[in-house]
Amino acid sequence: ATTRINMELKKQLLMLATSFLGMAAFAQTDPVPGTIHAYLVGKQDANTVVISEVIQATEQMVHRDLLGMYNKLYPDTPLPKGVEALRFATLEEAQADRLVLKAKYEKAGRSVTLRGEEKK
């Protein structure tokens, strides 16, 4: 009976250790803890919307920090006043959302300028 209990205990410990390793591996997927991806959206005029490139930032950054970072990275392509920041956990989520938002504005009859697309 003791051998059977020891085997069950070993199995449970092995499953627990595997779970911890899985959680540790999952936690390592973020290149830098607290990293987010964001883009900024603003109206240039009544019919034109400007959407910035996606930038990498941190969770601690407030709106003013994101705008300042964008202006330092892209001084030649300023954004209009009154922009909003949209934040995402991954680069892929941010890029996909940016394109969906562009399509929504275009469907509503607005002209959309994607910053970063001018260079291509």
Salt bridges, closest charged atoms under 4 A:
GLU8 OE2 - LYS11 NZ 3.82
GLU53 OE2 - LYS119 NZ 3.54
GLU106 OE2 - LYS102 NZ 2.71
GLU117 OE2 - ARG98 NH1 3.89
GLU117 OE2 - LYS120 NZ 3.78
GLU118 OE2 - ARG115 NH1 3.09
